[in-house]
Amino acid sequence: MNILTDIAVAAVHVNGQIIVRMESGAEIRFPVAANPRLARGTPPQLNHIEISPFGLHWPDLDEDLSFRGLLEGNHGQFQKKAKV
């Protein structure tokens, strides 16, 4: 079982990116444009970020992203259709 051992201490919107600073000093960064809901947000909405032990929540935009997903490169983008 893989668990997240680092803790997020801050998350902000800067120049079109969401930047999450971890307790270790590491950062997770991703472009707002990679997420359809975040891409429509205003700067105040994008900066209203709640941090939980499992991820980020934007209450004004009804969006949630898990740290696990972010570390796997999933920024909440549209899901690709499965091949049939």
N, CA, C and O atoms as a GROMACS GRO file, in nm:
protein
  336
    1MET      N    1   0.085  -0.118   0.000
    1MET     CA    2   0.000   0.000   0.000
    1MET      C    3   0.089   0.124   0.000
    1MET      O    4   0.184   0.132   0.078
    2ASN      N    5   0.058   0.219  -0.087
    2ASN     CA    6   0.135   0.341  -0.098
    2ASN      C    7   0.059   0.452  -0.027
    2ASN      O    8  -0.061   0.470  -0.050
    3ILE      N    9   0.126   0.527   0.060
    3ILE     CA   10   0.061   0.636   0.131
    3ILE      C   11   0.139   0.764   0.111
    3ILE      O   12   0.261   0.761   0.091
    4LEU      N   13   0.070   0.877   0.116
    4LEU     CA   14   0.133   1.007   0.107
    4LEU      C   15   0.191   1.040   0.243
    4LEU      O   16   0.119   1.041   0.343
    5THR      N   17   0.321   1.066   0.249
    5THR     CA   18   0.385   1.092   0.378
    5THR      C   19   0.417   1.239   0.397
    5THR      O   20   0.451   1.279   0.508
    6ASP      N   21   0.408   1.319   0.293
    6ASP     CA   22   0.432   1.462   0.302
    6ASP      C   23   0.298   1.532   0.323
    6ASP      O   24   0.194   1.478   0.284
    7ILE      N   25   0.300   1.649   0.383
    7ILE     CA   26   0.175   1.720   0.415
    7ILE      C   27   0.174   1.855   0.344
    7ILE      O   28   0.273   1.928   0.347
    8ALA      N   29   0.063   1.887   0.280
    8ALA     CA   30   0.048   2.017   0.214
    8ALA      C   31   0.029   2.124   0.320
    8ALA      O   32  -0.052   2.109   0.411
    9VAL      N   33   0.104   2.233   0.308
    9VAL     CA   34   0.094   2.343   0.404
    9VAL      C   35   0.038   2.470   0.343
    9VAL      O   36  -0.007   2.559   0.416
   10ALA      N   37   0.039   2.480   0.208
   10ALA     CA   38  -0.014   2.599   0.142
   10ALA      C   39  -0.048   2.565  -0.002
   10ALA      O   40   0.014   2.478  -0.063
   11ALA      N   41  -0.148   2.636  -0.055
   11ALA     CA   42  -0.185   2.622  -0.196
   11ALA      C   43  -0.232   2.758  -0.244
   11ALA      O   44  -0.314   2.824  -0.180
   12VAL      N   45  -0.178   2.801  -0.359
   12VAL     CA   46  -0.212   2.933  -0.414
   12VAL      C   47  -0.224   2.925  -0.566
   12VAL      O   48  -0.175   2.832  -0.630
   13HIS      N   49  -0.291   3.027  -0.620
   13HIS     CA   50  -0.300   3.045  -0.766
   13HIS      C   51  -0.206   3.160  -0.801
   13HIS      O   52  -0.221   3.271  -0.749
   14VAL      N   53  -0.108   3.133  -0.889
   14VAL     CA   54  -0.012   3.235  -0.931
   14VAL      C   55   0.014   3.222  -1.081
   14VAL      O   56   0.055   3.115  -1.128
   15ASN      N   57  -0.009   3.329  -1.155
   15ASN     CA   58   0.022   3.331  -1.299
   15ASN      C   59  -0.031   3.210  -1.375
   15ASN      O   60   0.042   3.151  -1.455
   16GLY      N   61  -0.156   3.174  -1.352
   16GLY     CA   62  -0.217   3.064  -1.426
   16GLY      C   63  -0.180   2.925  -1.379
   16GLY      O   64  -0.212   2.827  -1.446
   17GLN      N   65  -0.113   2.915  -1.264
   17GLN     CA   66  -0.078   2.785  -1.209
   17GLN      C   67  -0.128   2.773  -1.066
   17GLN      O   68  -0.138   2.872  -0.993
   18ILE      N   69  -0.159   2.649  -1.027
   18ILE     CA   70  -0.184   2.618  -0.887
   18ILE      C   71  -0.053   2.564  -0.833
   18ILE      O   72   0.006   2.473  -0.891
   19ILE      N   73  -0.009   2.619  -0.722
   19ILE     CA   74   0.116   2.577  -0.659
   19ILE      C   75   0.084   2.530  -0.518
   19ILE      O   76   0.028   2.603  -0.437
   20VAL      N   77   0.121   2.406  -0.491
   20VAL     CA   78   0.099   2.346  -0.360
   20VAL      C   79   0.236   2.327  -0.296
   20VAL      O   80   0.321   2.257  -0.351
   21ARG      N   81   0.256   2.389  -0.180
   21ARG     CA   82   0.383   2.373  -0.108
   21ARG      C   83   0.365   2.268   0.000
   21ARG      O   84   0.272   2.275   0.081
   22MET      N   85   0.454   2.172   0.000
   22MET     CA   86   0.449   2.063   0.096
   22MET      C   87   0.539   2.093   0.216
   22MET      O   88   0.630   2.176   0.207
   23GLU      N   89   0.514   2.026   0.326
   23GLU     CA   90   0.592   2.045   0.448
   23GLU      C   91   0.742   2.023   0.424
   23GLU      O   92   0.825   2.090   0.486
   24SER      N   93   0.777   1.932   0.336
   24SER     CA   94   0.917   1.901   0.306
   24SER      C   95   0.985   2.010   0.224
   24SER      O   96   1.107   2.010   0.210
   25GLY      N   97   0.907   2.105   0.170
   25GLY     CA   98   0.960   2.208   0.082
   25GLY      C   99   0.936   2.176  -0.064
   25GLY      O  100   0.954   2.263  -0.150
   26ALA      N  101   0.894   2.054  -0.095
   26ALA     CA  102   0.862   2.016  -0.232
   26ALA      C  103   0.737   2.092  -0.277
   26ALA      O  104   0.657   2.135  -0.194
   27GLU      N  105   0.722   2.108  -0.409
   27GLU     CA  106   0.604   2.173  -0.464
   27GLU      C  107   0.538   2.086  -0.569
   27GLU      O  108   0.604   2.012  -0.642
   28ILE      N  109   0.407   2.095  -0.575
   28ILE     CA  110   0.329   2.036  -0.684
   28ILE      C  111   0.273   2.155  -0.760
   28ILE      O  112   0.210   2.242  -0.701
   29ARG      N  113   0.296   2.158  -0.891
   29ARG     CA  114   0.246   2.268  -0.975
   29ARG      C  115   0.171   2.210  -1.094
   29ARG      O  116   0.208   2.106  -1.149
   30PHE      N  117   0.064   2.278  -1.130
   30PHE     CA  118  -0.006   2.240  -1.252
   30PHE      C  119  -0.083   2.361  -1.306
   30PHE      O  120  -0.125   2.448  -1.229
   31PRO      N  121  -0.101   2.367  -1.438
   31PRO     CA  122  -0.170   2.481  -1.498
   31PRO      C  123  -0.321   2.474  -1.476
   31PRO      O  124  -0.382   2.368  -1.486
   32VAL      N  125  -0.378   2.588  -1.445
   32VAL     CA  126  -0.523   2.599  -1.427
   32VAL      C  127  -0.593   2.554  -1.555
   32VAL      O  128  -0.700   2.492  -1.548
   33ALA      N  129  -0.536   2.583  -1.670
   33ALA     CA  130  -0.597   2.548  -1.799
   33ALA      C  131  -0.614   2.398  -1.818
   33ALA      O  132  -0.691   2.356  -1.904
   34ALA      N  133  -0.543   2.316  -1.740
   34ALA     CA  134  -0.553   2.170  -1.752
   34ALA      C  135  -0.682   2.117  -1.690
   34ALA      O  136  -0.713   1.998  -1.706
   35ASN      N  137  -0.758   2.202  -1.621
   35ASN     CA  138  -0.880   2.158  -1.554
   35ASN      C  139  -0.997   2.246  -1.601
   35ASN      O  140  -0.994   2.367  -1.580
   36PRO      N  141  -1.098   2.188  -1.665
   36PRO     CA  142  -1.209   2.267  -1.719
   36PRO      C  143  -1.281   2.355  -1.616
   36PRO      O  144  -1.316   2.469  -1.648
   37ARG      N  145  -1.302   2.307  -1.496
   37ARG     CA  146  -1.371   2.388  -1.395
   37ARG      C  147  -1.282   2.501  -1.346
   37ARG      O  148  -1.328   2.615  -1.332
   38LEU      N  149  -1.156   2.471  -1.320
   38LEU     CA  150  -1.065   2.575  -1.273
   38LEU      C  151  -1.040   2.679  -1.382
   38LEU      O  152  -1.024   2.797  -1.351
   39ALA      N  153  -1.036   2.638  -1.507
   39ALA     CA  154  -1.009   2.729  -1.619
   39ALA      C  155  -1.114   2.839  -1.628
   39ALA      O  156  -1.086   2.948  -1.679
   40ARG      N  157  -1.235   2.812  -1.580
   40ARG     CA  158  -1.343   2.912  -1.583
   40ARG      C  159  -1.345   3.001  -1.459
   40ARG      O  160  -1.426   3.093  -1.451
   41GLY      N  161  -1.257   2.974  -1.363
   41GLY     CA  162  -1.258   3.047  -1.236
   41GLY      C  163  -1.195   3.185  -1.244
   41GLY      O  164  -1.109   3.211  -1.328
   42THR      N  165  -1.240   3.272  -1.155
   42THR     CA  166  -1.180   3.405  -1.141
   42THR      C  167  -1.064   3.394  -1.042
   42THR      O  168  -1.057   3.298  -0.966
   43PRO      N  169  -0.973   3.491  -1.041
   43PRO     CA  170  -0.863   3.485  -0.944
   43PRO      C  171  -0.910   3.467  -0.798
   43PRO      O  172  -0.852   3.385  -0.727
   44PRO      N  173  -1.012   3.540  -0.751
   44PRO     CA  174  -1.056   3.515  -0.613
   44PRO      C  175  -1.107   3.372  -0.592
   44PRO      O  176  -1.081   3.312  -0.488
   45GLN      N  177  -1.181   3.317  -0.690
   45GLN     CA  178  -1.230   3.180  -0.678
   45GLN      C  179  -1.114   3.080  -0.678
   45GLN      O  180  -1.115   2.983  -0.602
   46LEU      N  181  -1.015   3.104  -0.762
   46LEU     CA  182  -0.901   3.014  -0.771
   46LEU      C  183  -0.813   3.018  -0.647
   46LEU      O  184  -0.748   2.919  -0.613
   47ASN      N  185  -0.810   3.132  -0.579
   47ASN     CA  186  -0.730   3.144  -0.457
   47ASN      C  187  -0.804   3.096  -0.333
   47ASN      O  188  -0.743   3.085  -0.226
   48HIS      N  189  -0.933   3.068  -0.344
   48HIS     CA  190  -1.009   3.015  -0.230
   48HIS      C  191  -0.996   2.862  -0.232
   48HIS      O  192  -1.083   2.791  -0.282
   49ILE      N  193  -0.885   2.815  -0.178
   49ILE     CA  194  -0.851   2.673  -0.180
   49ILE      C  195  -0.851   2.619  -0.038
   49ILE      O  196  -0.787   2.675   0.051
   50GLU      N  197  -0.922   2.510  -0.017
   50GLU     CA  198  -0.919   2.441   0.112
   50GLU      C  199  -0.831   2.318   0.098
   50GLU      O  200  -0.840   2.244   0.000
   51ILE      N  201  -0.744   2.297   0.197
   51ILE     CA  202  -0.652   2.183   0.196
   51ILE      C  203  -0.701   2.080   0.296
   51ILE      O  204  -0.731   2.113   0.411
   52SER      N  205  -0.709   1.955   0.252
   52SER     CA  206  -0.742   1.844   0.342
   52SER      C  207  -0.623   1.749   0.342
   52SER      O  208  -0.530   1.768   0.264
   53PRO      N  209  -0.624   1.648   0.427
   53PRO     CA  210  -0.514   1.550   0.423
   53PRO      C  211  -0.506   1.475   0.290
   53PRO      O  212  -0.402   1.417   0.258
   54PHE      N  213  -0.614   1.476   0.212
   54PHE     CA  214  -0.618   1.397   0.090
   54PHE      C  215  -0.612   1.478  -0.039
   54PHE      O  216  -0.586   1.421  -0.145
   55GLY      N  217  -0.634   1.610  -0.032
   55GLY     CA  218  -0.633   1.687  -0.155
   55GLY      C  219  -0.674   1.831  -0.138
   55GLY      O  220  -0.669   1.887  -0.028
   56LEU      N  221  -0.716   1.889  -0.248
   56LEU     CA  222  -0.755   2.030  -0.254
   56LEU      C  223  -0.902   2.041  -0.292
   56LEU      O  224  -0.957   1.959  -0.365
   57HIS      N  225  -0.966   2.147  -0.239
   57HIS     CA  226  -1.107   2.172  -0.269
   57HIS      C  227  -1.126   2.321  -0.297
   57HIS      O  228  -1.077   2.406  -0.221
   58TRP      N  229  -1.195   2.352  -0.406
   58TRP     CA  230  -1.232   2.488  -0.441
   58TRP      C  231  -1.383   2.499  -0.421
   58TRP      O  232  -1.459   2.462  -0.511
   59PRO      N  233  -1.430   2.549  -0.305
   59PRO     CA  234  -1.573   2.551  -0.277
   59PRO      C  235  -1.652   2.639  -0.374
   59PRO      O  236  -1.767   2.608  -0.406
   60ASP      N  237  -1.593   2.748  -0.422
   60ASP     CA  238  -1.665   2.836  -0.514
   60ASP      C  239  -1.680   2.776  -0.653
   60ASP      O  240  -1.766   2.819  -0.730
   61LEU      N  241  -1.598   2.677  -0.686
   61LEU     CA  242  -1.601   2.615  -0.818
   61LEU      C  243  -1.647   2.470  -0.814
   61LEU      O  244  -1.653   2.404  -0.918
   62ASP      N  245  -1.678   2.419  -0.696
   62ASP     CA  246  -1.723   2.281  -0.676
   62ASP      C  247  -1.625   2.182  -0.740
   62ASP      O  248  -1.665   2.094  -0.816
   63GLU      N  249  -1.497   2.199  -0.708
   63GLU     CA  250  -1.394   2.112  -0.765
   63GLU      C  251  -1.307   2.054  -0.654
   63GLU      O  252  -1.271   2.123  -0.558
   64ASP      N  253  -1.275   1.927  -0.668
   64ASP     CA  254  -1.188   1.857  -0.574
   64ASP      C  255  -1.082   1.781  -0.653
   64ASP      O  256  -1.113   1.718  -0.754
   65LEU      N  257  -0.958   1.788  -0.607
   65LEU     CA  258  -0.849   1.712  -0.668
   65LEU      C  259  -0.771   1.644  -0.557
   65LEU      O  260  -0.737   1.706  -0.456
   66SER      N  261  -0.744   1.516  -0.575
   66SER     CA  262  -0.669   1.443  -0.474
   66SER      C  263  -0.519   1.460  -0.497
   66SER      O  264  -0.476   1.478  -0.611
   67PHE      N  265  -0.442   1.453  -0.390
   67PHE     CA  266  -0.296   1.459  -0.404
   67PHE      C  267  -0.247   1.339  -0.483
   67PHE      O  268  -0.155   1.352  -0.564
   68ARG      N  269  -0.305   1.225  -0.461
   68ARG     CA  270  -0.267   1.105  -0.536
   68ARG      C  271  -0.284   1.129  -0.686
   68ARG      O  272  -0.194   1.099  -0.764
   69GLY      N  273  -0.399   1.182  -0.724
   69GLY     CA  274  -0.424   1.210  -0.865
   69GLY      C  275  -0.328   1.313  -0.920
   69GLY      O  276  -0.276   1.297  -1.031
   70LEU      N  277  -0.304   1.421  -0.844
   70LEU     CA  278  -0.212   1.523  -0.891
   70LEU      C  279  -0.073   1.466  -0.913
   70LEU      O  280  -0.007   1.499  -1.012
   71LEU      N  281  -0.027   1.382  -0.823
   71LEU     CA  282   0.106   1.322  -0.837
   71LEU      C  283   0.112   1.226  -0.955
   71LEU      O  284   0.220   1.200  -1.007
   72GLU      N  285  -0.004   1.174  -0.997
   72GLU     CA  286  -0.010   1.086  -1.115
   72GLU      C  287  -0.033   1.165  -1.244
   72GLU      O  288  -0.044   1.107  -1.351
   73GLY      N  289  -0.040   1.299  -1.232
   73GLY     CA  290  -0.061   1.382  -1.349
   73GLY      C  291  -0.206   1.406  -1.386
   73GLY      O  292  -0.234   1.460  -1.494
   74ASN      N  293  -0.300   1.368  -1.299
   74ASN     CA  294  -0.442   1.391  -1.322
   74ASN      C  295  -0.480   1.525  -1.262
   74ASN      O  296  -0.487   1.539  -1.140
   75HIS      N  297  -0.506   1.622  -1.348
   75HIS     CA  298  -0.541   1.756  -1.301
   75HIS      C  299  -0.690   1.784  -1.316
   75HIS      O  300  -0.734   1.899  -1.317
   76GLY      N  301  -0.768   1.676  -1.326
   76GLY     CA  302  -0.912   1.690  -1.338
   76GLY      C  303  -0.956   1.715  -1.480
   76GLY      O  304  -1.068   1.760  -1.504
   77GLN      N  305  -0.871   1.687  -1.576
   77GLN     CA  306  -0.906   1.707  -1.715
   77GLN      C  307  -1.012   1.607  -1.758
   77GLN      O  308  -1.041   1.510  -1.687
   78PHE      N  309  -1.069   1.632  -1.873
   78PHE     CA  310  -1.170   1.541  -1.925
   78PHE      C  311  -1.110   1.401  -1.938
   78PHE      O  312  -0.995   1.386  -1.979
   79GLN      N  313  -1.187   1.302  -1.904
   79GLN     CA  314  -1.142   1.164  -1.913
   79GLN      C  315  -1.140   1.120  -2.058
   79GLN      O  316  -1.231   1.153  -2.134
   80LYS      N  317  -1.038   1.046  -2.097
   80LYS     CA  318  -1.031   0.992  -2.232
   80LYS      C  319  -1.131   0.878  -2.243
   80LYS      O  320  -1.153   0.803  -2.148
   81LYS      N  321  -1.190   0.865  -2.361
   81LYS     CA  322  -1.285   0.756  -2.383
   81LYS      C  323  -1.208   0.624  -2.391
   81LYS      O  324  -1.100   0.615  -2.451
   82ALA      N  325  -1.265   0.523  -2.330
   82ALA     CA  326  -1.203   0.390  -2.333
   82ALA      C  327  -1.217   0.331  -2.472
   82ALA      O  328  -1.318   0.351  -2.539
   83LYS      N  329  -1.116   0.258  -2.514
   83LYS     CA  330  -1.121   0.190  -2.643
   83LYS      C  331  -1.213   0.070  -2.631
   83LYS      O  332  -1.210  -0.004  -2.532
   84VAL      N  333  -1.293   0.051  -2.733
   84VAL     CA  334  -1.388  -0.061  -2.733
   84VAL      C  335  -1.336  -0.171  -2.819
   84VAL      O  336  -1.401  -0.275  -2.833
   0.00000   0.00000   0.00000
